[in-house]
Amino acid sequence: MHWFLFQYERVPPTTWVYLSSLFTIAVYFKFSRLWSVRNLDLIGLILLAPGLLMVEYGRSMAVAGIEQLGFVWLFATAALFLIRLLLDPMMVRRPLLEPNMSVGGLTFVGVSLLLFLMANVLTSSLSEDDLAGSKQVEQITTHREVQVEANLASHGPGFPPLFWLPHLLTQKIYGSADAVAGQLPMVRAAIDRKKVHVATTKTVAVLSHLAIIIGMVVIGFQHFDNIKTGIAVATLYLLLPYTAQYTAHVDHVLPPALLVWAIVTYRRPMVAGCFMGLAMGVGYYPAFLLPLWFGFYWQLGLWRFAAGVLLAVAVLTGILAVMTGFQLEVLLPYLRQMFGLRWPIMADLRGFWQFEGVDPFLRIPILAAFVVLCISFAIWPAQKNLGTLISCSAVGMLAAQFWHAYGGGLYVAWYLPLLLMTVFRPNLEDRVALSTLGKGWLPRRRAPGHGVEQAA
């Protein structure tokens, strides 16, 4: 960033917490309705920042007590949001509380924040965990031996070939690692190979953030009938300290990007199912949302949605089979990693569960309660609309934080876009499957003059 902005320095995380919190209050807080639910939601969003800062400080200074306190803070804030989201379907009265800034001002601030945050992605340093997905792509495509069980234990379920396309593009920029290895010393080859991994990871991160932001604006325009709301939600997403702190972490941002676009395309059940299937392949945890989505499409669109999910999973499996050369002994371990097919781990945990005095076996009842909650969404709420689809999807991704073994509590992005849309959404009781979906598998064109006749 300093290359084209003279003496530019990244804002320290603590300073950004102060600035963004004040700006959030100035733009979104309704001073004329102090005790509105919207204001309480904004306070809750601001309260996420101290927990993130304590975790970051505890890790950088190797102070386990402060880091553990940060996770406890994050879990407490998440628990409050979990209760709020479960109560959201009962909040029928939802007055329009627009931001205190015009559409033009929000757009300008949002675009400016996007440019700075994306520049931070390009200039940030990445850890080995961040590069894991891109490295697995290289190992698969070059048929090198890889310890799939070790990757599953350290990074969790996932589908590394989703990095395949940007990996190919970055190879074109930096050159093939294998070709370079034959012409240059091994050290130079390793450096060039790492450049490919870094560029691949940053490319996926930037595209994922763009997908979330564009999806929020489209949802505001198409489904909330208020583009200002969509722009406001996208700007607030960019403004929050969490987004600035974890901008380049692909495993944080890629699953919610696909879930946001599943919401965008909910009127096309098969397309929405494809996005849901891709989200399941990325992180496995969105699979627990299937009872909710099946319940939403139960009266109309169920088979189309299920077909989309199966199609996406079949495509991912087929790509993985091609990349492994159809070698069954190589393919099966990767399928296990993609679907997380194993018993819950009790050792080498991360996040809240890594500290002494915390019994890892407590994850078992929490996991059981989580599964029961997700299954119950198939029948509750009985009448599902777009509003309940958004809020209950946020519940599922938020509740997964409490038993997530690879840093639970820090993956705020999994539920943050859905939470923001729940906070700002209007009353959507009329957006049910029977009234918004077509009955055919293919979208039908409206007859000319249809809208005029309805208006008349």
C-alpha positions as CSV (number, residue, x, y, z in Angstrom):
1,M,0.0,0.0,0.0
2,H,2.9,2.3,0.8
3,W,4.0,2.0,-2.8
4,F,1.3,4.4,-4.1
5,L,0.2,6.1,-0.8
6,F,3.1,8.1,0.6
7,Q,4.2,6.8,4.1
8,Y,1.0,4.8,4.5
9,E,1.0,2.6,7.6
10,R,-1.7,0.0,8.5
11,V,-3.9,1.2,11.4
12,P,-3.1,-0.9,14.5
13,P,-6.0,-3.2,15.5
14,T,-6.7,-1.4,18.8
15,T,-6.8,2.0,17.2
16,W,-9.1,0.7,14.5
17,V,-11.5,-0.7,17.2
18,Y,-11.9,2.8,18.6
19,L,-12.3,4.5,15.2
20,S,-14.7,1.9,13.8
21,S,-16.8,1.7,16.9
22,L,-17.3,5.5,17.0
23,F,-18.1,5.5,13.3
24,T,-20.6,2.6,13.7
25,I,-22.4,4.5,16.4
26,A,-22.4,7.8,14.4
27,V,-23.8,6.1,11.2
28,Y,-26.1,3.4,12.5
29,F,-27.2,4.2,16.0
30,K,-30.7,5.6,16.3
31,F,-30.5,8.3,18.9
32,S,-34.2,8.9,18.7
33,R,-35.0,5.3,19.8
34,L,-32.3,4.5,22.4
35,W,-33.8,1.2,23.5
36,S,-34.5,-0.2,20.1
37,V,-33.4,-3.8,19.3
38,R,-31.2,-2.3,16.5
39,N,-29.2,-0.3,18.9
40,L,-28.7,-3.3,21.2
41,D,-27.5,-5.3,18.2
42,L,-25.0,-2.6,17.3
43,I,-23.6,-2.7,20.9
44,G,-23.3,-6.4,20.6
45,L,-21.3,-6.2,17.4
46,I,-19.0,-3.7,19.0
47,L,-18.5,-6.0,22.0
48,L,-17.0,-8.6,19.8
49,A,-13.9,-6.5,19.4
50,P,-12.5,-6.7,23.0
51,G,-12.5,-10.5,22.8
52,L,-10.7,-10.5,19.5
53,L,-8.1,-8.1,20.8
54,M,-7.5,-10.2,23.9
55,V,-6.9,-13.3,21.9
56,E,-4.5,-11.5,19.5
57,Y,-2.6,-9.9,22.4
58,G,-2.4,-13.2,24.4
59,R,-1.0,-15.0,21.4
60,S,1.5,-12.4,20.4
61,M,2.8,-12.0,24.0
62,A,2.4,-15.7,24.9
63,V,0.1,-14.9,27.8
64,A,-2.3,-17.9,27.9
65,G,-4.6,-16.3,30.6
66,I,-5.4,-13.2,28.5
67,E,-6.0,-15.4,25.4
68,Q,-8.3,-17.7,27.3
69,L,-10.2,-14.7,28.7
70,G,-10.6,-13.5,25.1
71,F,-12.2,-16.7,24.1
72,V,-14.5,-16.6,27.1
73,W,-15.5,-13.1,26.1
74,L,-16.2,-14.2,22.5
75,F,-18.3,-17.2,23.7
76,A,-20.4,-14.9,26.1
77,T,-21.1,-12.5,23.3
78,A,-21.9,-15.3,20.9
79,A,-24.3,-16.8,23.4
80,L,-26.2,-13.4,23.6
81,F,-26.4,-13.3,19.8
82,L,-27.6,-16.9,19.8
83,I,-30.5,-16.0,22.0
84,R,-31.3,-12.9,20.0
85,L,-31.3,-14.9,16.7
86,L,-33.6,-17.6,18.2
87,L,-36.0,-14.9,19.2
88,D,-35.8,-13.2,15.8
89,P,-38.7,-15.1,14.2
90,M,-41.0,-13.8,16.9
91,M,-40.1,-10.1,16.2
92,V,-42.9,-9.3,13.8
93,R,-42.9,-5.5,14.2
94,R,-39.8,-4.3,12.4
95,P,-39.9,-0.5,11.8
96,L,-37.6,0.8,9.1
97,L,-34.6,2.3,10.8
98,E,-32.3,3.6,8.1
99,P,-28.7,4.7,8.7
100,N,-27.9,8.3,9.5
101,M,-26.0,8.7,6.2
102,S,-27.3,9.0,2.6
103,V,-26.9,6.3,0.0
104,G,-24.1,8.3,-1.7
105,G,-22.2,8.7,1.6
106,L,-22.5,5.0,2.5
107,T,-21.4,3.9,-1.0
108,F,-18.3,6.2,-0.8
109,V,-17.4,4.9,2.6
110,G,-18.0,1.3,1.6
111,V,-15.8,1.5,-1.6
112,S,-13.1,3.3,0.3
113,L,-13.0,0.7,3.1
114,L,-13.0,-2.1,0.5
115,L,-10.0,-0.7,-1.3
116,F,-8.0,-0.3,2.0
117,L,-9.0,-3.8,3.2
118,M,-8.1,-5.4,-0.1
119,A,-4.8,-3.6,-0.1
120,N,-4.2,-5.0,3.4
121,V,-4.8,-8.5,2.1
122,L,-2.2,-8.0,-0.6
123,T,0.4,-6.6,1.8
124,S,-0.3,-8.9,4.7
125,S,1.9,-11.9,5.7
126,L,0.3,-15.3,5.8
127,S,0.9,-18.2,8.2
128,E,1.4,-21.8,7.2
129,D,-2.2,-22.6,8.2
130,D,-3.4,-20.0,5.7
131,L,-1.4,-21.6,2.9
132,A,-2.6,-25.2,3.6
133,G,-5.3,-25.3,1.0
134,S,-3.1,-24.1,-1.9
135,K,-0.3,-26.5,-0.8
136,Q,-2.7,-29.5,-0.9
137,V,-3.7,-28.6,-4.4
138,E,0.0,-28.8,-5.5
139,Q,0.4,-32.1,-3.7
140,I,-2.7,-33.6,-5.3
141,T,-1.9,-32.4,-8.8
142,T,1.7,-33.5,-8.7
143,H,0.7,-36.8,-7.0
144,R,3.0,-36.2,-4.1
145,E,2.5,-38.1,-0.9
146,V,0.5,-36.0,1.7
147,Q,-0.6,-36.9,5.2
148,V,-4.3,-36.4,4.8
149,E,-5.0,-37.4,8.4
150,A,-2.5,-34.8,9.7
151,N,-4.2,-32.1,7.5
152,L,-7.6,-33.1,8.8
153,A,-6.4,-32.9,12.4
154,S,-4.8,-29.5,12.0
155,H,-7.1,-27.7,9.6
156,G,-10.4,-29.5,9.8
157,P,-12.7,-30.8,7.1
158,G,-12.5,-29.0,3.7
159,F,-12.1,-29.3,0.0
160,P,-8.6,-28.0,-1.1
161,P,-9.3,-28.3,-4.9
162,L,-11.6,-25.2,-4.6
163,F,-8.2,-23.4,-4.8
164,W,-7.5,-25.1,-8.1
165,L,-8.5,-22.3,-10.5
166,P,-6.7,-19.4,-8.7
167,H,-3.7,-21.8,-8.2
168,L,-3.5,-22.2,-12.0
169,L,-3.8,-18.5,-12.6
170,T,-1.0,-17.7,-10.1
171,Q,1.2,-20.4,-11.6
172,K,0.9,-18.5,-14.9
173,I,2.1,-15.4,-13.2
174,Y,5.0,-16.8,-11.3
175,G,5.8,-19.8,-13.5
176,S,5.4,-23.5,-12.8
177,A,7.2,-24.5,-9.6
178,D,8.4,-27.8,-11.2
179,A,9.8,-26.0,-14.2
180,V,11.6,-23.5,-12.1
181,A,13.0,-26.3,-9.9
182,G,14.9,-27.7,-12.9
183,Q,16.5,-24.5,-13.8
184,L,17.2,-22.7,-10.5
185,P,18.7,-23.8,-7.2
186,M,16.3,-25.5,-4.7
187,V,16.1,-22.4,-2.5
188,R,14.9,-20.2,-5.3
189,A,12.4,-22.9,-6.4
190,A,11.0,-23.1,-2.9
191,I,10.6,-19.3,-2.8
192,D,8.8,-19.2,-6.2
193,R,6.6,-22.1,-5.0
194,K,5.6,-20.1,-1.9
195,K,4.8,-17.1,-4.0
196,V,2.3,-19.2,-5.9
197,H,0.7,-20.4,-2.6
198,V,0.6,-16.8,-1.2
199,A,-0.9,-15.4,-4.4
200,T,-3.5,-18.2,-4.6
201,T,-4.6,-17.7,-1.0
202,K,-4.9,-13.9,-1.3
203,T,-6.8,-14.2,-4.6
204,V,-9.4,-16.5,-3.0
205,A,-9.7,-14.2,0.0
206,V,-10.3,-11.1,-2.1
207,L,-12.8,-12.8,-4.3
208,S,-14.7,-14.2,-1.3
209,H,-15.0,-10.7,0.3
210,L,-16.2,-9.3,-3.0
211,A,-18.8,-12.1,-3.2
212,I,-20.1,-11.3,0.3
213,I,-20.3,-7.6,-0.4
214,I,-22.0,-7.8,-3.8
215,G,-24.3,-10.5,-2.4
216,M,-25.4,-8.2,0.5
217,V,-26.2,-5.4,-1.9
218,V,-28.2,-7.7,-4.2
219,I,-30.2,-9.1,-1.3
220,G,-31.1,-5.6,-0.2
221,F,-32.1,-4.6,-3.7
222,Q,-34.0,-7.8,-4.8
223,H,-35.3,-9.3,-1.5
224,F,-35.5,-6.4,0.9
225,D,-36.8,-4.0,-1.8
226,N,-34.4,-1.4,-0.4
227,I,-30.9,-1.0,-1.9
228,K,-29.9,1.5,0.8
229,T,-30.3,-1.4,3.4
230,G,-28.1,-3.6,1.3
231,I,-25.4,-0.9,1.0
232,A,-25.6,-0.2,4.7
233,V,-25.1,-3.9,5.6
234,A,-22.2,-4.2,3.3
235,T,-20.5,-1.1,4.6
236,L,-21.0,-2.2,8.2
237,Y,-19.4,-5.6,7.4
238,L,-16.4,-3.8,6.0
239,L,-16.3,-1.4,9.0
240,L,-16.3,-4.0,11.8
241,P,-12.9,-4.7,13.5
242,Y,-13.1,-8.4,12.8
243,T,-13.2,-7.9,9.1
244,A,-10.0,-5.8,9.2
245,Q,-8.2,-8.3,11.6
246,Y,-9.0,-11.5,9.7
247,T,-9.3,-10.2,6.1
248,A,-6.8,-12.6,4.6
249,H,-8.0,-15.8,6.3
250,V,-9.7,-17.9,3.5
251,D,-11.1,-20.5,5.8
252,H,-13.0,-17.7,7.6
253,V,-14.5,-16.0,4.6
254,L,-15.1,-18.5,1.9
255,P,-18.0,-20.6,3.4
256,P,-20.1,-17.5,4.3
257,A,-19.6,-16.1,0.8
258,L,-21.2,-19.2,-0.7
259,L,-24.0,-19.1,2.0
260,V,-24.8,-15.5,1.1
261,W,-25.2,-16.4,-2.5
262,A,-27.4,-19.3,-1.6
263,I,-29.7,-16.6,0.0
264,V,-29.4,-14.4,-3.1
265,T,-30.6,-17.3,-5.3
266,Y,-33.2,-18.7,-3.0
267,R,-35.9,-18.2,-5.6
268,R,-34.0,-20.6,-7.8
269,P,-33.9,-23.8,-5.6
270,M,-31.5,-25.7,-7.8
271,V,-29.0,-22.8,-7.9
272,A,-29.3,-22.3,-4.2
273,G,-28.7,-26.0,-3.7
274,C,-25.5,-25.8,-5.7
275,F,-24.2,-23.0,-3.6
276,M,-25.1,-24.9,-0.4
277,G,-23.4,-28.0,-1.8
278,L,-20.2,-26.0,-2.5
279,A,-20.4,-24.5,1.0
280,M,-20.6,-28.0,2.5
281,G,-17.5,-29.0,0.4
282,V,-15.6,-26.0,1.7
283,G,-16.2,-26.4,5.4
284,Y,-18.6,-29.3,6.1
285,Y,-20.4,-27.3,8.8
286,P,-23.1,-25.9,6.5
287,A,-24.3,-29.5,6.1
288,F,-26.1,-29.0,9.4
289,L,-28.2,-26.3,7.8
290,L,-29.8,-28.8,5.4
291,P,-32.8,-29.6,7.7
292,L,-33.7,-25.9,7.8
293,W,-33.4,-25.4,4.0
294,F,-35.3,-28.7,3.4
295,G,-38.1,-27.4,5.7
296,F,-38.2,-24.1,3.8
297,Y,-38.6,-25.8,0.4
298,W,-40.8,-28.6,1.7
299,Q,-44.1,-27.3,0.2
300,L,-42.4,-26.3,-3.1
301,G,-38.9,-26.7,-4.6
302,L,-37.6,-29.5,-2.3
303,W,-36.5,-31.8,-5.1
304,R,-34.9,-29.0,-7.1
305,F,-32.9,-27.9,-4.0
306,A,-31.8,-31.4,-3.2
307,A,-30.8,-32.0,-6.8
308,G,-28.6,-28.8,-6.7
309,V,-26.9,-30.0,-3.5
310,L,-26.2,-33.5,-4.9
311,L,-25.0,-32.0,-8.2
312,A,-22.5,-29.7,-6.4
313,V,-21.2,-32.6,-4.2
314,A,-21.0,-34.9,-7.3
315,V,-19.0,-32.2,-9.2
316,L,-16.6,-31.7,-6.3
317,T,-16.1,-35.5,-5.9
318,G,-15.5,-35.8,-9.7
319,I,-12.9,-33.0,-9.7
320,L,-11.2,-34.7,-6.8
321,A,-11.2,-38.0,-8.6
322,V,-9.7,-36.5,-11.7
323,M,-7.0,-34.7,-9.7
324,T,-6.0,-37.9,-7.8
325,G,-5.8,-39.9,-11.1
326,F,-8.8,-42.1,-10.1
327,Q,-6.7,-43.9,-7.6
328,L,-9.1,-45.1,-5.0
329,E,-6.5,-45.5,-2.2
330,V,-5.7,-41.8,-2.7
331,L,-9.2,-40.6,-3.3
332,L,-10.9,-42.1,-0.2
333,P,-8.8,-40.2,2.4
334,Y,-9.5,-36.9,0.6
335,L,-13.2,-37.7,0.6
336,R,-13.0,-38.3,4.3
337,Q,-11.3,-35.0,4.8
338,M,-14.0,-33.2,2.7
339,F,-16.9,-34.7,4.6
340,G,-15.2,-34.8,8.0
341,L,-16.0,-38.6,8.4
342,R,-14.5,-39.4,11.8
343,W,-15.2,-39.3,15.5
344,P,-14.9,-35.9,17.3
345,I,-11.3,-35.3,18.3
346,M,-10.3,-34.9,21.9
347,A,-6.6,-34.0,21.6
348,D,-4.6,-31.2,20.0
349,L,-7.6,-28.8,20.1
350,R,-7.4,-25.1,19.4
351,G,-9.2,-22.1,20.5
352,F,-11.2,-22.2,23.8
353,W,-10.8,-26.0,24.2
354,Q,-7.0,-25.9,24.2
355,F,-6.5,-24.5,27.7
356,E,-5.9,-26.4,30.9
357,G,-8.9,-26.7,33.1
358,V,-11.3,-27.0,30.1
359,D,-12.5,-30.6,29.7
360,P,-12.6,-31.4,26.0
361,F,-15.3,-34.1,26.6
362,L,-17.7,-31.2,27.2
363,R,-17.8,-30.8,23.4
364,I,-19.8,-34.1,23.2
365,P,-23.0,-32.8,24.9
366,I,-22.6,-29.4,23.2
367,L,-22.3,-31.2,19.8
368,A,-25.4,-33.3,20.6
369,A,-27.4,-30.3,21.5
370,F,-26.2,-28.6,18.3
371,V,-27.4,-31.5,16.2
372,V,-30.8,-31.6,17.9
373,L,-31.1,-27.8,17.4
374,C,-30.3,-28.1,13.7
375,I,-32.7,-31.1,13.2
376,S,-35.5,-29.2,15.0
377,F,-35.3,-26.4,12.3
378,A,-37.0,-28.9,9.9
379,I,-40.2,-28.4,11.9
380,W,-39.7,-25.1,13.7
381,P,-40.7,-22.4,12.8
382,A,-43.7,-24.1,11.3
383,Q,-44.2,-21.4,8.7
384,K,-40.7,-20.6,7.2
385,N,-40.1,-17.4,5.3
386,L,-37.0,-15.7,4.0
387,G,-36.5,-14.0,7.3
388,T,-36.4,-17.2,9.3
389,L,-34.2,-18.8,6.6
390,I,-31.6,-16.1,7.2
391,S,-31.8,-15.9,11.0
392,C,-31.8,-19.7,11.5
393,S,-28.9,-20.2,9.1
394,A,-27.0,-17.6,11.2
395,V,-28.0,-19.7,14.3
396,G,-26.5,-22.8,12.9
397,M,-23.2,-21.3,11.9
398,L,-22.9,-19.4,15.2
399,A,-23.8,-22.4,17.3
400,A,-21.0,-24.4,15.6
401,Q,-18.5,-22.1,17.2
402,F,-19.1,-23.6,20.7
403,W,-17.8,-27.1,19.6
404,H,-15.5,-26.2,16.7
405,A,-12.2,-27.8,17.5
406,Y,-10.0,-25.7,15.2
407,G,-10.4,-22.2,16.8
408,G,-14.0,-22.0,17.8
409,G,-15.1,-18.5,18.7
410,L,-12.7,-16.8,16.2
411,Y,-14.7,-17.8,13.1
412,V,-17.1,-14.9,13.4
413,A,-17.3,-14.5,9.6
414,W,-19.2,-17.8,9.4
415,Y,-22.3,-16.1,10.8
416,L,-21.5,-12.4,10.6
417,P,-23.0,-11.6,7.1
418,L,-26.2,-13.6,8.0
419,L,-26.3,-11.9,11.4
420,L,-26.1,-8.4,9.8
421,M,-28.8,-9.2,7.3
422,T,-31.0,-10.4,10.2
423,V,-30.4,-7.1,12.1
424,F,-31.3,-4.9,9.1
425,R,-34.0,-7.0,7.4
426,P,-37.6,-5.8,7.1
427,N,-40.7,-8.0,7.7
428,L,-40.4,-10.9,5.3
429,E,-43.4,-13.0,6.4
430,D,-44.8,-13.0,2.8
431,R,-41.5,-14.4,1.3
432,V,-42.5,-18.1,1.6
433,A,-41.7,-20.8,-1.0
434,L,-45.3,-21.1,-2.3
435,S,-45.5,-17.4,-3.1
436,T,-42.0,-16.7,-4.4
437,L,-41.0,-19.8,-6.4
438,G,-42.0,-21.0,-9.8
439,K,-43.4,-24.5,-10.1
440,G,-41.1,-25.6,-13.0
441,W,-37.5,-26.6,-12.9
442,L,-36.6,-23.8,-15.3
443,P,-37.3,-20.1,-14.7
444,R,-40.3,-18.8,-16.7
445,R,-40.3,-15.5,-18.5
446,R,-43.0,-13.1,-17.6
447,A,-45.4,-12.2,-20.3
448,P,-45.1,-8.7,-21.8
449,G,-47.3,-6.2,-19.9
450,H,-47.7,-8.6,-16.9
451,G,-46.4,-6.0,-14.4
452,V,-48.6,-3.3,-16.0
453,E,-51.7,-5.5,-15.7
454,Q,-50.9,-6.2,-12.0
455,A,-50.4,-2.5,-11.3
456,A,-53.7,-1.7,-13.0
